[in-house]
Amino acid sequence: MTTPPPLGVYVHWPYCAKICPYCDFNVFKAKGREAEAAELARAVVADLEAQSALTGPRELVSIFLGGGTPSLMDPAWAAEVVAAARRLWTPAADLEVSLEANPTDAEADRFAALADAGVTRLSLGLQSLDDAALKFLGRNHGALEGRRAAETAARLFPRLSLDLIYARPGQTPRAWADELRAAVALGAEHVSPYQLTIEEGTAFDRAVRRHVFAPPGEDLAADLYDTTQAVLEAQGFHAYEVSNHARGEAARSRHNLVYWQGWDYVGAGPGAHGRLTLEGVRTATQAADRPADYIRRVGETGVGFAGHEALSPIEAAEERVLLGLRIEDGVPFVELAALGLSAGHPTVRRLAELGLVAPDPLRLRATPAGRRVLDSLTAELATA
């Protein structure tokens, strides 16, 4: 009998003290929702219990509490969620338990309790070390708070990751290089620098449409991307994924690798997505978006998602291209059979000649040049 692949668990905690103008995630203001939040924590545990019956016994390699702002959770609730996941599946010896946090002083005061709750890796939304940039990004913390929170987290958690946003209006490659080096000096072993993207329907989208500001042009954005790679590489960070850099393999985000490698993951919490192999078929799940709807659905049906959709072999293979090419290891061609892609496929050969994919007979892998134009590259391959 074939051993099923390892499993990850994603828990979405949708509450935020303040909703950032660039954010298009499924989030809700936390104020006035204290009673609902307590109900939600119980519903998440019940949802995990119900989904464990669907997955059967599996090795659990990662738990990720994302959001939203899960550092706003009562640490006792976080402990209950982590304990439930460990009980329902077989935890790997090196199980990774990640939690996203904002670096306000109030949330940093919870870090010790969250570490006691079982969190082993903190993903800190630093975003910038410049007060003017933080104000522009709508953050509710200052640069000094961010530094203090990062230093506290580096002491309390075995692993620390920092999120940063670049390609901000007026940002120069030199200033960005200085900011990156300052962030690295705070003690993180993983850095996730994300280029500012103007998502439809966000406050930033409306501001750009009103010509309040304009994002950097393509040439400057490319220079800032190249600066990111050069500075972090010089600091000992390897770009194992388009927007993720780690000092050594052990520092890589195991949970994100679950996504990028095409493994199964349970999604619990409002709006959470999941991918499960049910009766041999890759299956997509999505939970109800609104917390009240999610809580009610768990109470009525046991699980938080409205239903599940079996992906066709072509849809599953397209997803593997979109996610798998984000990492340097790429995707084995055997997993792309439904798309007819192979090393000898005319499109793959042409892209290899252009230096955008590697000339690898076994795997489809984007080169560094290909990763710079990944959106157009994956679109072309998925429709080849």
Secondary structure, DSSP 8 states (H G I E B T S, - for coil): ------EEEEEEE-EESS--TT--SS-EE-TT-HHHHHHHHHHHHHHHHHHHHHH-S-EEEEEEEEES-GGGS-HHHHHHHHHHHHHHSEEEEEEEEEEEE---HHHHTTHHHHHHTT--EEEEEEE-S-HHHHHHTT-SS-HHHHHHHHHHHHHHSSEEEEEEEE--TT--HHHHHHHHHHHHTTT-SEEEEEE----TTSHHHHHHHTTS-----HHHHHHHHHHHHHHHHHTT-EEEETTEEESSGGGS-HHHHHHHTT-EEEEESTT-EEEEEETTEEEEEEE-SSHHHHHHHHHHHSSSEEEEEE--HHHHHHHHHHHHTTBTT-EEGGGGGGGT--TTSHHHHHHHHTTSB---SSEE-B-HHHHHTHHHHHHHHHT-
